[in-house]
Amino acid sequence: MTHLVGYPSRVPSLFRRKSADVVEADLPEDDVPPSQEDAASVRARRHTPSKKELGVVTPKRPAAGRRPAANAKPLTKQEAREQRRARRSAISEEFRREGGPRDRAPERGLARDVVDSRRTVGTWFFGGALLVLIGSGPTMPPVVQLASNLLWVTLAVLVVLDSVLISRRIRKLVRERFPKADQRMGGLYFYAIMRAMTFRRMRTPIPRVELGDKI
């Protein structure tokens, strides 16, 4: 074909690939692959230091809650029985010294001190009731039966009077020392009266004051 005069001999193709320089110039800066130093700095920022690197000491777990080791020697029946007996004895001794959760209220501790600091008629009530039961039997002479009945009435009256005095003493001290107490006074009186009718050596918790101590 004859070339036209005044036009270049070659017409650039529209589908011709751009040169490598043009392609590299068109690439955005973000698409440039990072260098090794940049990658190392990124990894350093993303790295979470361990407890050992920070110098943090992790406390050891207590051995009480752990399971026994697999190679531990199993207990015999006698040893297990002795351990249970020792555990029950320790629990009973703690209950005898401190009582239950309800006994640890300060108002109840004050009521116990009021009772334990004095001699109470109630400690003789059950012994007197046993004598009355024996003396009032049908085979006993009328004089013994009469004496038993009089003893019963006397003990009942004395226990009532002693209980009233104990209750009044407790009410006075509780109002003075625990003005914001939430304990019910009726339950507190009953608690003290029942303790007053128990022998001193059998009281739980054990007395923490001596006879005659000032409360």
C-alpha positions in Angstrom: 0.0 0.0 0.0 1.3 3.5 -0.9 1.9 5.7 2.2 0.2 9.1 2.2 2.4 12.1 1.9 2.8 14.1 5.1 1.9 11.3 7.5 4.4 9.3 9.4 5.2 5.9 8.1 4.1 4.1 11.2 0.9 4.6 13.2 1.2 3.7 16.9 -1.0 0.8 17.9 -3.7 1.5 20.5 -3.2 -2.0 22.0 0.5 -1.6 22.5 1.9 -2.4 26.0 3.2 0.5 28.0 6.8 0.5 28.8 8.1 -0.6 32.1 8.9 2.9 33.2 5.4 4.1 32.6 3.9 1.1 34.6 6.2 1.7 37.5 5.4 5.4 37.5 1.6 4.7 37.6 1.9 2.4 40.6 0.7 4.0 43.9 3.2 4.3 46.7 1.2 1.8 48.9 1.7 -0.9 46.3 5.4 -0.8 46.6 6.6 -4.0 48.5 8.0 -3.2 52.0 11.6 -3.6 52.7 13.0 -6.2 55.2 13.6 -3.4 57.8 10.0 -2.2 57.5 8.6 -5.7 57.9 10.8 -6.3 61.0 9.6 -3.1 62.6 5.9 -4.1 61.9 6.5 -7.5 63.5 8.1 -5.8 66.5 5.1 -3.5 67.0 2.7 -6.5 66.8 4.7 -8.7 69.2 3.1 -9.1 72.6 5.8 -9.6 75.3 5.5 -12.7 77.4 5.3 -12.7 81.3 8.8 -14.0 81.4 10.1 -11.1 79.3 8.2 -8.6 81.5 9.6 -10.2 84.7 6.1 -11.2 86.0 6.2 -14.1 88.4 3.2 -16.4 88.3 2.3 -17.7 91.8 2.1 -21.4 92.2 -1.3 -23.0 92.7 -1.9 -24.2 96.2 -1.4 -27.9 96.7 -4.6 -28.3 98.9 -7.0 -28.2 95.9 -4.9 -30.4 93.7 -5.7 -34.0 93.1 -3.3 -36.5 94.6 -0.6 -37.7 92.4 -1.2 -40.9 90.5 1.6 -42.6 92.2 0.4 -41.7 95.7 -0.2 -44.6 98.0 -3.9 -45.2 98.7 -5.1 -45.0 102.2 -6.2 -48.2 104.0 -9.7 -48.4 105.5 -8.2 -47.9 109.0 -6.3 -44.8 108.0 -9.3 -43.3 106.2 -11.4 -44.0 109.3 -8.9 -42.3 111.5 -8.8 -39.3 109.2 -12.6 -38.9 109.3 -12.6 -39.3 113.1 -9.9 -36.6 113.4 -11.8 -34.3 111.1 -15.1 -34.7 113.0 -13.2 -34.1 116.3 -11.7 -30.9 115.0 -15.1 -29.7 113.8 -16.8 -30.5 117.1 -14.0 -28.8 119.1 -14.4 -25.7 116.9 -18.2 -25.7 117.3 -17.8 -26.1 121.1 -15.4 -23.1 121.3 -17.1 -20.7 118.8 -20.5 -22.1 118.2 -22.4 -21.8 115.0 -22.9 -18.8 112.7 -25.8 -17.5 114.8 -23.9 -17.8 118.0 -21.2 -15.4 116.7 -23.4 -12.3 116.8 -22.1 -9.8 119.3 -25.5 -9.5 121.0 -25.6 -13.2 121.6 -22.1 -13.1 122.9 -23.2 -10.5 125.4 -26.2 -12.6 126.5 -23.9 -15.6 127.1 -21.6 -13.5 129.2 -24.5 -12.3 131.3 -25.5 -15.9 132.0 -22.0 -17.3 132.5 -21.0 -14.6 134.9 -23.6 -15.6 137.5 -25.1 -18.7 139.1 -28.5 -19.6 137.7 -31.4 -21.5 139.2 -32.0 -23.2 135.9 -29.0 -25.4 136.3 -30.8 -27.2 139.2 -34.1 -27.4 137.4 -33.6 -30.7 135.7 -32.1 -32.3 138.8 -35.0 -31.1 140.8 -37.4 -32.3 138.2 -35.9 -35.8 138.5 -36.4 -35.8 142.3 -40.0 -34.6 141.8 -40.6 -37.4 139.4 -39.3 -40.0 141.8 -40.9 -38.5 144.9 -44.4 -38.2 143.3 -44.6 -41.9 142.4 -47.7 -43.8 143.6 -45.7 -46.0 145.9 -44.3 -43.0 147.8 -45.8 -41.9 151.2 -48.1 -38.9 151.0 -45.5 -36.8 152.9 -42.9 -37.4 150.2 -45.4 -36.7 147.5 -46.3 -33.4 149.1 -42.7 -32.4 149.5 -42.0 -33.3 145.8 -44.9 -31.1 144.7 -43.7 -28.2 146.9 -40.2 -28.6 145.5 -41.6 -28.5 141.9 -43.5 -25.3 142.6 -40.6 -23.7 144.2 -38.2 -24.5 141.4 -40.7 -23.3 138.8 -41.1 -19.9 140.6 -37.4 -19.5 141.1 -36.6 -20.2 137.5 -39.2 -17.7 136.3 -37.8 -15.0 138.6 -34.3 -15.7 137.6 -35.2 -15.6 133.9 -36.9 -12.2 134.4 -33.8 -10.8 136.0 -31.5 -12.2 133.3 -33.8 -10.8 130.5 -33.8 -7.3 132.1 -30.1 -7.3 132.5 -29.6 -8.3 128.8 -32.1 -5.7 127.6 -30.3 -3.0 129.5 -26.8 -3.9 128.2 -27.9 -4.5 124.6 -29.5 -1.0 124.5 -26.4 0.6 125.9 -23.8 -1.2 123.8 -25.7 -2.0 120.7 -28.3 0.7 120.1 -28.7 -0.3 116.4 -28.9 -4.0 117.1 -31.2 -5.9 114.7 -31.6 -9.0 117.0 -35.1 -9.7 118.2 -35.1 -9.3 121.9 -37.6 -12.1 122.4 -35.3 -14.6 120.7 -32.3 -13.2 122.6 -34.1 -13.7 126.0 -35.1 -17.3 125.0 -31.5 -18.0 124.0 -30.1 -16.8 127.3 -32.8 -18.6 129.4 -32.1 -21.9 127.7 -28.4 -21.4 128.3 -29.1 -20.6 132.0 -30.9 -24.0 132.3 -27.8 -25.9 131.0 -25.0 -27.1 133.2 -22.0 -24.8 132.9 -19.7 -27.6 131.6 -22.1 -28.5 128.9 -22.7 -25.0 127.5 -21.8 -24.4 123.9 -19.9 -22.2 123.1 -17.9 -22.6 126.2 -18.0 -19.7 128.7 -15.4 -17.0 128.1 -16.0 -15.3 131.5 -15.7 -16.6 135.1 -18.3 -16.6 137.8 -18.5 -13.1 139.3 -16.9 -11.3 136.5 -18.3 -7.8 135.7 -20.0 -7.5 132.4 
